[in-house]
Amino acid sequence: MAAVSKFASVVVRAANPSEGPAVAGLWRELWDIHETWGGYIGSRDPRVYEQLAERLSNDFRTRSGQPVLGRHVHLVAATSEGIIGQVEGWFDRHGVDETTPYTCEVRSLIVSSRARTRGAGRALLRELGRFALQMSRGSAVVMAAEVLEPNPAHTFYAKAGYVPVSWAARVSTASARDVPPTGPYVARRALPADALSIAFLDPTLAARRRLQGDVRFDRPRAVDATFVGALASHLARPRGSQDPYDIVVVDQKMRVRANATLLTMSLDPPFLPTRRALLGRFALDPALPAPLLVAPLIRFARRVASARGACMLELVDLDPPGNPLYEAMRLAGGVPWSRLVERYA
């Protein structure tokens, strides 16, 4: 059955194969708006959007009128005027603890500027949450959405019951190699021998997330031989295996005092060809001031990200403004970029 929900005159449903061009047009509208807020730049070549429309139509044909395909949910909002909005959801569980809720990442939510104030955005979110609960078979599901700081949708999400739990910033990688290390703390790539030290820092990361209300990840776990062994195996990957790239900060006695993880990826069309770099999972020794540890992490990550072709480094998974980690990021040159908002489905 194609139609799944009605809200006023809006119908939320799976897209039909013929609607690929309409959805591609919505994506272009979304990315054009994001670009004005400092987001990644999209292509201006109409052929790119023609190819996107064809790919979307093929995807909708594969779905055969069903919004769910694997872990991915895709819904559109329609009226008698045609397609006016769309949303995607990616369903997963970020951890191994059975008490950790599933997460449905809300992506690409947009209602066309010609059709705002009809309740389409709320209807899309509500229906996405309903499908997420079906996929979890009744287990708890956290709906999570990243919202750029200049985006006025912050008010929309707040009215829908979403609350901010994590913040992000960006820093340029330009001239990263020209910044020499300073101070007694130095960052380097993590080694298998660092596994025990990283394991003891991991609970500080889990506790920090929980303190801010971010329940997408496992609670602090016990440090045991199994955990340390798994970390050591992860860190023993061949040097050619780039991601994730684990970084540690060591003091003058070579003791690990902080760690973080760097991810780099290529953005797919219709974005212009570019590399995206994200530094997150900050775990800091609470006995030391955060700026002393964050600065070398960012300095090192900027160099790696620059070498991989990323013009900007996103600093993700941060505490709210006013907290030590966030303020240390600002001291290191980070500029506020986005925040992640959550609510249970």
VOBA-1610 file (N, C-alpha, C; in pm, whole numbers, padded with zeros to 5 digits, always signed):
BEGIN
Met+00086-00119+00000Met+00000+00000+00000Met+00090+00123+00000Ala+00074+00212-00097Ala+00166+00324-00113Ala+00148+00429-00005Ala+00026+00474+00018Ala+00003+00580+00115Ala+00011+00524+00255Val+00083+00593+00344Val+00100+00542+00479Val+00053+00638+00586Ser+00038+00766+00555Ser-00002+00861+00658Ser-00059+00987+00594Lys-00157+01048+00663Lys-00212+01176+00619Lys-00202+01277+00731Phe-00164+01398+00698Phe-00156+01508+00793Phe-00210+01629+00721Ala-00328+01675+00759Ala-00398+01779+00683Ala-00414+01729+00540Ser-00368+01807+00441Ser-00383+01766+00301Ser-00258+01696+00249Val-00167+01662+00339Val-00039+01604+00300Val-00044+01452+00318Val+00004+01380+00218Val+00015+01234+00225Val+00163+01197+00229Val+00203+01116+00328Val+00340+01069+00339Val+00344+00924+00294Arg+00435+00893+00202Arg+00438+00760+00141Arg+00574+00734+00079Ala+00591+00613+00025Ala+00708+00583-00057Ala+00694+00653-00192Ala+00807+00684-00252Ala+00804+00750-00383Ala+00781+00649-00494Asn+00723+00696-00603Asn+00703+00616-00723Asn+00822+00634-00818Pro+00849+00535-00903Pro+00963+00547-00996Pro+00961+00673-01081Ser+00843+00723-01115Ser+00833+00842-01200Ser+00870+00970-01125Glu+00888+00961-00992Glu+00908+01081-00911Glu+01054+01109-00880Gly+01146+01038-00945Gly+01287+01065-00924Gly+01325+01210-00953Pro+01281+01268-01065Pro+01316+01409-01093Pro+01264+01505-00986Ala+01144+01480-00934Ala+01089+01570-00832Ala+01170+01565-00704Val+01213+01445-00663Val+01292+01430-00542Val+01432+01489-00564Ala+01489+01468-00681Ala+01619+01528-00712Ala+01611+01680-00703Gly+01499+01737-00747Gly+01480+01881-00737Gly+01478+01927-00592Leu+01416+01848-00504Leu+01415+01881-00362Leu+01556+01877-00304Trp+01633+01775-00342Trp+01770+01766-00293Trp+01851+01887-00338Arg+01831+01929-00461Arg+01906+02046-00509Arg+01866+02170-00429Glu+01738+02185-00400Glu+01693+02298-00319Glu+01757+02292-00181Leu+01763+02173-00122Leu+01822+02157+00011Leu+01970+02194+00010Trp+02044+02142-00087Trp+02188+02167-00089Trp+02219+02312-00124Asp+02138+02374-00207Asp+02158+02516-00236Asp+02143+02599-00108Ile+02044+02564-00026Ile+02024+02634+00100Ile+02143+02610+00193His+02184+02484+00206His+02296+02451+00294His+02423+02524+00253Glu+02441+02542+00122Glu+02561+02610+00076Glu+02564+02755+00125Thr+02448+02819+00130Thr+02443+02957+00179Thr+02477+02963+00328Trp+02461+02851+00399Trp+02495+02845+00542Trp+02637+02796+00566Gly+02714+02780+00460Gly+02851+02735+00474Gly+02871+02588+00451Gly+02768+02519+00401Gly+02778+02376+00376Gly+02861+02344+00253Tyr+02880+02216+00229Tyr+02959+02172+00115Tyr+02890+02209-00016Ile+02968+02239-00118Ile+02917+02296-00242Ile+02865+02187-00335Gly+02747+02210-00389Gly+02688+02118-00485Gly+02718+02159-00628Ser+02701+02065-00719Ser+02726+02090-00860Ser+02621+02184-00919Arg+02661+02259-01019Arg+02569+02343-01095Arg+02538+02281-01232Asp+02594+02164-01257Asp+02578+02098-01386Asp+02444+02024-01388Pro+02350+02062-01476Pro+02218+01995-01479Pro+02229+01846-01509Arg+02336+01805-01579Arg+02351+01663-01610Arg+02371+01580-01482Val+02433+01640-01381Val+02453+01569-01255Val+02318+01538-01190Tyr+02226+01634-01198Tyr+02094+01613-01137Tyr+02006+01521-01221Glu+02031+01518-01352Glu+01962+01421-01436Glu+02005+01279-01400Gln+02134+01262-01375Gln+02184+01131-01333Gln+02131+01094-01195Leu+02123+01193-01105Leu+02069+01169-00972Leu+01922+01127-00982Ala+01846+01196-01065Ala+01705+01163-01081Ala+01688+01020-01131Glu+01773+00979-01226Glu+01765+00843-01279Glu+01799+00741-01171Arg+01901+00772-01090Arg+01939+00680-00982Arg+01827+00668-00880Leu+01764+00780-00846Leu+01653+00777-00751Leu+01535+00697-00807Ser+01504+00717-00933Ser+01393+00643-00994Ser+01419+00493-00991Asn+01544+00453-01018Asn+01579+00311-01012Asn+01565+00258-00869Asp+01604+00340-00771Asp+01590+00299-00632Asp+01443+00283-00596Phe+01359+00378-00636Phe+01216+00370-00605Phe+01152+00248-00674Arg+01203+00216-00792Arg+01150+00099-00864Arg+01186-00030-00788Thr+01307-00034-00735Thr+01350-00151-00656Thr+01267-00168-00531Arg+01227-00057-00471Arg+01150-00062-00346Arg+01006-00110-00369Ser+00957-00096-00489Ser+00821-00143-00523Ser+00715-00088-00428Gly+00723+00042-00401Gly+00622+00106-00318Gly+00644+00092-00169Gln+00758+00035-00127Gln+00787+00020+00016Gln+00893+00121+00059Pro+00873+00193+00169Pro+00973+00293+00211Pro+01104+00234+00260Val+01103+00108+00309Val+01220+00049+00372Val+01294-00042+00274Leu+01425-00022+00263Leu+01512-00109+00186Leu+01639-00130+00267Gly+01654-00248+00326Gly+01767-00273+00415Gly+01757-00187+00539Arg+01861-00108+00565Arg+01863-00017+00681Arg+01813+00122+00646His+01776+00144+00520His+01746+00277+00471His+01595+00296+00454Val+01545+00409+00504Val+01404+00446+00488Val+01399+00575+00405His+01310+00577+00305His+01296+00697+00222His+01147+00727+00205Leu+01107+00846+00249Leu+00967+00887+00244Leu+00954+01020+00172Val+00842+01038+00105Val+00812+01167+00044Val+00678+01217+00097Ala+00660+01349+00094Ala+00533+01412+00128Ala+00472+01466-00001Ala+00345+01436-00023Ala+00279+01476-00147Ala+00144+01540-00120Thr+00106+01629-00208Thr-00027+01688-00209Thr-00082+01675-00351Ser-00194+01735-00375Ser-00249+01734-00510Ser-00158+01808-00608Glu-00066+01890-00555Glu+00028+01965-00639Glu+00151+01882-00676Gly+00167+01765-00613Gly+00284+01682-00639Gly+00371+01666-00515Ile+00496+01627-00535Ile+00591+01604-00425Ile+00635+01738-00368Ile+00619+01755-00236Ile+00659+01882-00173Ile+00765+01863-00065Gly+00799+01740-00029Gly+00898+01719+00076Gly+00947+01576+00076Gln+01055+01554+00147Gln+01111+01419+00157Gln+01201+01410+00280Val+01228+01287+00324Val+01320+01261+00434Val+01377+01121+00416Glu+01501+01104+00463Glu+01564+00973+00467Glu+01595+00938+00612Gly+01604+00809+00640Gly+01645+00762+00771Gly+01740+00645+00756Trp+01848+00646+00837Trp+01942+00534+00839Trp+01935+00470+00977Phe+01908+00341+00979Phe+01879+00268+01102Phe+01999+00183+01141Asp+02040+00192+01269Asp+02158+00116+01314Asp+02159+00113+01466Arg+02253+00035+01522Arg+02280+00038+01666Arg+02428+00063+01683His+02464+00169+01757His+02603+00210+01773His+02660+00151+01901Gly+02681+00022+01901Gly+02738-00042+02018Gly+02703-00189+02024Val+02749-00253+02130Val+02726-00397+02148Val+02638-00427+02269Asp+02615-00326+02352Asp+02531-00344+02470Asp+02385-00353+02427Glu+02316-00459+02470Glu+02177-00477+02430Glu+02084-00370+02487Thr+02129-00299+02590Thr+02047-00192+02646Thr+02062-00061+02569Thr+02159-00054+02478Thr+02177+00066+02397Thr+02067+00072+02293Pro+01992+00181+02285Pro+01882+00188+02189Pro+01932+00192+02045Tyr+01846+00151+01954Tyr+01874+00171+01812Tyr+01871+00321+01782Thr+01937+00357+01672Thr+01937+00496+01626Thr+01884+00502+01484Cys+01797+00598+01459Cys+01755+00629+01323Cys+01803+00770+01292Glu+01902+00782+01204Glu+01956+00912+01167Glu+01865+00979+01065Val+01816+01096+01100Val+01729+01173+01011Val+01817+01251+00914Arg+01800+01226+00785Arg+01884+01293+00686Arg+01798+01355+00576Ser+01850+01462+00519Ser+01793+01525+00399Ser+01646+01563+00414Leu+01606+01599+00535Leu+01467+01643+00553Leu+01449+01781+00489Ile+01355+01791+00398Ile+01325+01920+00337Ile+01179+01924+00294Val+01119+02040+00314Val+00990+02072+00257Val+01012+02193+00167Ser+00965+02184+00045Ser+00990+02291-00051Ser+00940+02425+00003Ser+01013+02530-00030Ser+00976+02663+00017Ser+00838+02705-00030Arg+00787+02645-00138Arg+00655+02681-00189Arg+00543+02614-00110Ala+00578+02524-00016Ala+00474+02445+00051Ala+00496+02435+00201Arg+00560+02535+00261Arg+00583+02531+00405Arg+00453+02559+00481Thr+00455+02534+00612Thr+00346+02561+00708Thr+00224+02472+00687Arg+00238+02362+00615Arg+00125+02270+00597Arg+00137+02147+00687Gly+00243+02141+00767Gly+00261+02025+00854Gly+00335+01911+00789Ala+00392+01932+00670Ala+00458+01823+00600Ala+00583+01776+00674Gly+00661+01870+00728Gly+00783+01831+00799Gly+00753+01745+00920Arg+00655+01786+01000Arg+00617+01708+01117Arg+00565+01571+01075Ala+00486+01566+00967Ala+00432+01439+00920Ala+00542+01345+00875Leu+00642+01398+00805Leu+00754+01316+00760Leu+00832+01260+00880Leu+00861+01344+00978Leu+00932+01297+01097Leu+00852+01191+01172Arg+00724+01215+01187Arg+00640+01122+01262Arg+00635+00986+01193Glu+00622+00988+01060Glu+00614+00861+00988Glu+00747+00789+00986Leu+00856+00864+00978Leu+00989+00803+00985Leu+01007+00733+01119Gly+00964+00799+01227Gly+00972+00737+01359Gly+00890+00610+01367Arg+00774+00608+01303Arg+00690+00488+01306Arg+00758+00371+01237Phe+00821+00398+01123Phe+00892+00290+01055Phe+01014+00244+01133Ala+01082+00338+01199Ala+01198+00300+01281Ala+01157+00206+01393Leu+01044+00231+01456Leu+00995+00143+01562Leu+00958+00007+01506Gln+00905+00002+01386Gln+00877-00127+01323Gln+01006-00205+01300Met+01110-00135+01256Met+01237-00201+01228Met+01304-00251+01356Ser+01280-00182+01467Ser+01339-00225+01595Ser+01255-00330+01665Arg+01139-00362+01606Arg+01046-00459+01664Arg+01004-00419+01806Gly+00981-00290+01821Gly+00931-00239+01947Gly+01036-00195+02046Ser+01164-00223+02019Ser+01270-00176+02108Ser+01286-00024+02094Ala+01350+00036+02194Ala+01367+00181+02193Ala+01449+00226+02072Val+01407+00338+02013Val+01477+00397+01899Val+01496+00546+01926Val+01619+00593+01907Val+01649+00735+01918Val+01652+00795+01778Met+01573+00899+01756Met+01576+00974+01631Met+01680+01085+01647Ala+01776+01093+01555Ala+01885+01190+01567Ala+01903+01266+01437Ala+01916+01398+01447Ala+01932+01482+01329Ala+02042+01585+01352Glu+02129+01602+01253Glu+02230+01707+01259Glu+02174+01833+01193Val+02186+01947+01261Val+02131+02073+01212Val+02244+02176+01212Leu+02272+02235+01096Leu+02376+02339+01089Leu+02337+02458+01175Glu+02434+02524+01232Glu+02406+02635+01324Glu+02322+02747+01262Pro+02345+02787+01135Pro+02262+02895+01079Pro+02122+02850+01038Asn+02093+02721+01047Asn+01966+02668+00996Asn+01850+02705+01089Pro+01749+02775+01040Pro+01635+02811+01126Pro+01552+02690+01168Ala+01584+02570+01116Ala+01510+02450+01154Ala+01531+02412+01299His+01622+02478+01370His+01638+02451+01514His+01504+02468+01586Thr+01430+02570+01552Thr+01299+02594+01615Thr+01202+02482+01581Phe+01203+02438+01456Phe+01116+02329+01411Phe+01142+02202+01493Tyr+01270+02165+01506Tyr+01302+02043+01580Tyr+01268+02056+01728Ala+01291+02174+01785Ala+01258+02194+01926Ala+01109+02176+01949Lys+01026+02228+01860Lys+00881+02213+01874Lys+00838+02068+01858Ala+00919+01990+01784Ala+00889+01848+01764Ala+00943+01761+01876Gly+01003+01824+01979Gly+01049+01750+02095Gly+01195+01706+02091Tyr+01272+01755+01993Tyr+01413+01721+01985Tyr+01496+01815+02073Val+01598+01760+02138Val+01685+01841+02223Val+01830+01822+02180Pro+01914+01926+02187Pro+02054+01912+02147Pro+02134+01830+02248Val+02217+01739+02198Val+02298+01654+02286Val+02445+01654+02246Ser+02477+01709+02129Ser+02615+01706+02082Ser+02636+01821+01986Trp+02756+01877+01988Trp+02788+01993+01906Trp+02907+01963+01816Ala+02921+02042+01708Ala+03032+02024+01615Ala+03086+02160+01574Ala+03213+02161+01535Ala+03278+02283+01488Ala+03364+02246+01368Arg+03416+02346+01300Arg+03506+02322+01187Arg+03628+02410+01199Val+03737+02359+01142Val+03861+02436+01135Val+03924+02408+01000Ser+03983+02510+00940Ser+04046+02493+00810Ser+04173+02410+00823Thr+04203+02331+00720Thr+04328+02256+00718Thr+04438+02330+00642Ala+04407+02450+00591Ala+04508+02528+00518Ala+04627+02558+00608Ser+04744+02544+00551Ser+04870+02572+00623Ser+04888+02484+00746Ala+04821+02368+00748Ala+04831+02281+00865Ala+04973+02234+00889Arg+05048+02212+00784Arg+05185+02163+00800Arg+05281+02271+00848Asp+05236+02395+00846Asp+05323+02504+00889Asp+05314+02531+01039Val+05224+02459+01110Val+05205+02482+01253Val+05289+02382+01331Pro+05397+02427+01396Pro+05484+02333+01467Pro+05423+02291+01600Pro+05455+02169+01649Pro+05409+02125+01780Pro+05466+02215+01890Thr+05387+02240+01993Thr+05432+02320+02106Thr+05386+02253+02234Gly+05456+02280+02343Gly+05415+02228+02472Gly+05465+02087+02497Pro+05436+02033+02616Pro+05489+01902+02655Pro+05408+01783+02603Tyr+05296+01809+02534Tyr+05209+01700+02488Tyr+05212+01692+02336Val+05232+01571+02284Val+05249+01550+02141Val+05150+01444+02094Ala+05091+01469+01978Ala+04997+01373+01919Ala+05068+01287+01815Arg+05026+01162+01804Arg+05078+01070+01705Arg+04972+00965+01674Arg+04999+00883+01573Arg+04907+00774+01542Arg+04911+00670+01654Ala+04796+00617+01691Ala+04789+00517+01797Ala+04850+00385+01750Leu+04912+00315+01844Leu+04976+00186+01817Leu+04909+00076+01898Pro+04925-00050+01860Pro+04867-00158+01939Pro+04907-00154+02085Ala+05029-00107+02114Ala+05076-00100+02253Ala+04997+00003+02335Asp+04921+00090+02268Asp+04842+00191+02338Asp+04705+00139+02380Ala+04672+00015+02345Ala+04537-00035+02364Ala+04491-00026+02509Leu+04575-00065+02604Leu+04534-00062+02745Leu+04506+00081+02790Ser+04592+00174+02753Ser+04572+00315+02793Ser+04444+00371+02733Ile+04418+00339+02607Ile+04296+00387+02542Ile+04173+00326+02609Ala+04183+00198+02647Ala+04071+00131+02714Ala+04036+00200+02845Phe+04136+00246+02917Phe+04110+00315+03043Phe+04054+00456+03022Leu+04080+00516+02905Leu+04023+00646+02874Leu+03880+00634+02822Asp+03846+00521+02764Asp+03716+00504+02699Asp+03598+00534+02792Pro+03599+00492+02920Pro+03485+00526+03005Pro+03461+00676+03022Thr+03567+00757+03011Thr+03547+00902+03022Thr+03465+00953+02904Leu+03487+00893+02785Leu+03409+00930+02667Leu+03264+00890+02684Ala+03240+00766+02727Ala+03103+00717+02743Ala+03029+00797+02850Ala+03097+00828+02960Ala+03032+00904+03066Ala+03000+01046+03022Arg+03090+01106+02943Arg+03066+01242+02894Arg+02945+01247+02803Arg+02931+01148+02716Arg+02815+01143+02627Arg+02685+01130+02706Arg+02686+01041+02803Arg+02565+01019+02883Arg+02529+01143+02963Leu+02631+01214+03012Leu+02606+01335+03090Leu+02533+01439+03007Gln+02562+01444+02877Gln+02498+01542+02788Gln+02365+01491+02733Gly+02326+01368+02769Gly+02199+01315+02725Gly+02204+01239+02594Asp+02324+01211+02542Asp+02338+01138+02417Asp+02339+00988+02448Val+02228+00921+02420Val+02212+00779+02457Val+02233+00686+02340Arg+02290+00734+02230Arg+02307+00649+02111Arg+02416+00544+02128Phe+02502+00561+02228Phe+02620+00476+02241Phe+02616+00397+02371Asp+02704+00296+02380Asp+02709+00211+02498Asp+02747+00291+02623Arg+02700+00241+02736Arg+02741+00295+02864Arg+02889+00262+02889Pro+02952+00326+02990Pro+03092+00289+03021Pro+03105+00139+03043Arg+03206+00081+02982Arg+03225-00065+02991Arg+03345-00098+03078Ala+03346-00218+03132Ala+03457-00264+03215Ala+03580-00288+03126Val+03696-00253+03178Val+03821-00277+03107Val+03867-00419+03139Asp+03859-00507+03040Asp+03901-00645+03060Asp+03987-00689+02943Ala+04036-00811+02951Ala+04129-00860+02849Ala+04064-00866+02711Thr+03935-00898+02706Thr+03867-00906+02577Thr+03860-00770+02510Phe+03824-00668+02589Phe+03815-00533+02536Phe+03951-00483+02489Val+04053-00502+02570Val+04187-00455+02534Val+04238-00530+02412Gly+04213-00661+02406Gly+04257-00739+02291Gly+04192-00693+02161Ala+04062-00661+02169Ala+03992-00613+02050Ala+04049-00479+02004Leu+04080-00391+02099Leu+04139-00262+02063Leu+04277-00281+01999Ala+04357-00370+02058Ala+04491-00394+02003Ala+04483-00447+01861Ser+04388-00538+01834Ser+04372-00590+01698Ser+04329-00481+01602His+04240-00394+01650His+04194-00281+01567His+04311-00189+01533Leu+04397-00164+01629Leu+04508-00071+01607Leu+04622-00134+01529Ala+04619-00266+01513Ala+04724-00336+01439Ala+04694-00349+01291Arg+04590-00280+01244Arg+04557-00284+01102Arg+04677-00241+01018Pro+04686-00291+00895Pro+04797-00249+00807Pro+04800-00097+00791Arg+04917-00042+00776Arg+04930+00103+00766Arg+04852+00160+00648Gly+04831+00081+00545Gly+04756+00128+00431Gly+04607+00139+00458Ser+04562+00082+00570Ser+04420+00089+00605Ser+04396+00221+00676Gln+04342+00319+00605Gln+04342+00456+00654Gln+04237+00485+00760Asp+04118+00430+00747Asp+04008+00472+00834Asp+03952+00355+00912Pro+03911+00380+01039Pro+03935+00505+01111Pro+04081+00518+01155Tyr+04124+00642+01164Tyr+04262+00674+01199Tyr+04263+00718+01345Asp+04321+00636+01432Asp+04319+00664+01575Asp+04442+00743+01616Ile+04419+00848+01694Ile+04524+00940+01736Ile+04532+00942+01888Val+04653+00947+01942Val+04672+00962+02087Val+04761+01082+02114Val+04747+01135+02233Val+04836+01240+02282Val+04918+01182+02397Val+05049+01197+02390Val+05137+01143+02494Val+05211+01257+02562Asp+05246+01233+02689Asp+05324+01333+02763Asp+05473+01304+02745Gln+05558+01374+02820Gln+05702+01360+02803Gln+05753+01223+02844Lys+05675+01150+02924Lys+05712+01014+02963Lys+05646+00909+02874Met+05588+00955+02763Met+05524+00869+02663Met+05398+00801+02717Arg+05336+00859+02818Arg+05209+00806+02869Arg+05095+00867+02788Val+04999+00783+02750Val+04884+00829+02673Val+04790+00907+02763Arg+04760+01031+02724Arg+04673+01117+02807Arg+04543+01157+02737Ala+04531+01124+02607Ala+04407+01155+02534Ala+04407+01076+02404Asn+04288+01058+02350Asn+04280+00998+02217Asn+04154+01046+02146Ala+04155+01034+02014Ala+04042+01071+01930Ala+04052+00991+01801Thr+03948+00995+01721Thr+03943+00917+01597Thr+03913+01009+01479Leu+03989+00992+01372Leu+03972+01070+01250Leu+03913+00981+01140Leu+03809+01032+01074Leu+03748+00965+00960Leu+03754+01059+00840Thr+03787+01005+00724Thr+03782+01085+00601Thr+03701+01008+00497Met+03631+01081+00414Met+03547+01018+00312Met+03530+01113+00195Ser+03495+01056+00080Ser+03465+01136-00038Ser+03315+01163-00044Leu+03277+01285-00075Leu+03137+01318-00092Leu+03092+01279-00233Asp+02975+01217-00239Asp+02922+01171-00366Asp+02850+01284-00440Pro+02838+01272-00573Pro+02756+01368-00648Pro+02613+01366-00594Pro+02544+01481-00595Pro+02577+01601-00672Pro+02669+01700-00602Phe+02733+01663-00490Phe+02834+01752-00435Phe+02952+01758-00531Leu+03020+01870-00535Leu+03145+01876-00609Leu+03244+01780-00545Pro+03333+01720-00627Pro+03429+01624-00571Pro+03511+01688-00459Thr+03503+01632-00340Thr+03577+01685-00227Thr+03588+01578-00121Arg+03677+01600-00028Arg+03696+01507+00084Arg+03644+01570+00211Arg+03576+01490+00291Arg+03525+01535+00420Arg+03603+01465+00531Ala+03644+01541+00632Ala+03721+01485+00744Ala+03652+01519+00875Leu+03640+01419+00962Leu+03574+01437+01092Leu+03663+01382+01203Leu+03685+01462+01304Leu+03759+01420+01422Leu+03663+01414+01539Gly+03650+01296+01600Gly+03556+01279+01710Gly+03603+01175+01810Arg+03509+01128+01895Arg+03541+01033+02001Arg+03652+01087+02092Phe+03642+01213+02131Phe+03743+01273+02218Phe+03735+01210+02358Ala+03845+01149+02402Ala+03856+01095+02537Ala+03981+01155+02601Leu+03960+01237+02703Leu+04069+01313+02763Leu+04092+01273+02907Asp+04217+01277+02948Asp+04251+01253+03088Asp+04191+01368+03171Pro+04096+01339+03260Pro+04032+01448+03335Pro+04124+01520+03432Ala+04243+01465+03456Ala+04336+01529+03549Ala+04411+01646+03484Leu+04396+01662+03353Leu+04470+01767+03282Leu+04374+01866+03218Pro+04415+01992+03203Pro+04330+02091+03135Pro+04304+02049+02991Ala+04180+02060+02948Ala+04142+02016+02814Ala+04222+02085+02702Pro+04250+02218+02710Pro+04323+02281+02599Pro+04459+02220+02572Leu+04527+02171+02676Leu+04659+02112+02657Leu+04654+01984+02574Leu+04540+01915+02576Leu+04526+01789+02505Leu+04455+01806+02371Val+04358+01896+02366Val+04280+01915+02243Val+04366+01980+02134Ala+04449+02076+02170Ala+04530+02146+02069Ala+04618+02051+01989Pro+04696+01961+02053Pro+04777+01870+01971Pro+04694+01771+01890Leu+04578+01728+01942Leu+04491+01640+01864Leu+04446+01707+01736Ile+04401+01831+01747Ile+04352+01903+01630Ile+04467+01934+01535Arg+04581+01973+01590Arg+04697+02006+01505Arg+04737+01885+01421Phe+04745+01770+01484Phe+04785+01648+01412Phe+04679+01608+01311Ala+04552+01612+01351Ala+04443+01572+01262Ala+04434+01665+01141Arg+04461+01793+01160Arg+04460+01886+01046Arg+04563+01846+00943Arg+04682+01806+00988Arg+04785+01765+00893Arg+04744+01640+00815Val+04689+01543+00886Val+04647+01419+00819Val+04532+01448+00721Ala+04434+01527+00768Ala+04320+01559+00682Ala+04365+01635+00558Ser+04458+01728+00575Ser+04510+01804+00460Ser+04579+01712+00362Ala+04658+01617+00413Ala+04728+01522+00326Ala+04630+01435+00249Arg+04511+01415+00303Arg+04409+01333+00237Arg+04316+01416+00149Gly+04344+01544+00136Gly+04270+01627+00043Gly+04149+01698+00100Ala+04132+01698+00231Ala+04019+01767+00294Ala+04056+01911+00325Cys+03972+02005+00283Cys+03998+02147+00307Cys+03956+02191+00446Met+03859+02118+00504Met+03810+02150+00637Met+03813+02025+00724Leu+03833+02047+00853Leu+03827+01939+00953Leu+03709+01967+01044Glu+03612+01874+01049Glu+03498+01887+01139Glu+03533+01823+01274Leu+03506+01896+01380Leu+03528+01848+01516Leu+03392+01813+01573Val+03365+01685+01588Val+03230+01640+01622Val+03228+01577+01761Asp+03105+01551+01808Asp+03088+01483+01936Asp+03138+01570+02052Leu+03110+01701+02044Leu+03157+01794+02147Leu+03049+01819+02251Asp+03093+01861+02369Asp+03001+01906+02473Asp+02945+02043+02435Pro+02842+02091+02506Pro+02783+02221+02472Pro+02876+02337+02505Pro+02851+02453+02445Pro+02930+02573+02475Pro+02940+02597+02626Gly+03057+02640+02668Gly+03080+02666+02809Gly+03150+02552+02880Asn+03148+02432+02821Asn+03216+02318+02879Asn+03361+02313+02833Pro+03450+02245+02910Pro+03594+02248+02878Pro+03629+02201+02737Leu+03568+02092+02691Leu+03603+02041+02558Leu+03564+02141+02449Tyr+03446+02198+02458Tyr+03400+02294+02358Tyr+03489+02419+02358Glu+03519+02470+02477Glu+03601+02591+02485Glu+03744+02565+02439Ala+03794+02443+02463Ala+03927+02408+02414Ala+03929+02405+02261Met+03819+02358+02203Met+03806+02358+02059Met+03809+02501+02005Arg+03741+02593+02072Arg+03740+02732+02027Arg+03880+02792+02035Leu+03952+02761+02143Leu+04089+02812+02158Leu+04179+02761+02046Ala+04149+02640+01995Ala+04231+02581+01889Ala+04189+02629+01750Gly+04095+02724+01743Gly+04056+02782+01615Gly+03927+02728+01556Gly+03857+02641+01627Gly+03733+02586+01576Gly+03621+02689+01570Val+03540+02682+01467Val+03425+02771+01448Val+03298+02687+01457Pro+03198+02729+01536Pro+03074+02650+01549Pro+03017+02613+01413Trp+02974+02486+01402Trp+02932+02434+01272Trp+02790+02376+01276Ser+02762+02288+01372Ser+02631+02224+01377Ser+02606+02169+01517Arg+02487+02119+01537Arg+02457+02045+01659Arg+02368+01927+01626Leu+02374+01824+01708Leu+02293+01704+01688Leu+02180+01704+01790Val+02059+01686+01740Val+01941+01687+01826Val+01877+01549+01825Glu+01815+01513+01937Glu+01760+01378+01953Glu+01626+01381+02022Arg+01551+01274+02000Arg+01433+01242+02081Arg+01402+01093+02057Tyr+01331+01034+02149Tyr+01288+00895+02127Tyr+01171+00894+02029Ala+01169+00790+01945Ala+01061+00776+01847Ala+00929+00749+01918
//
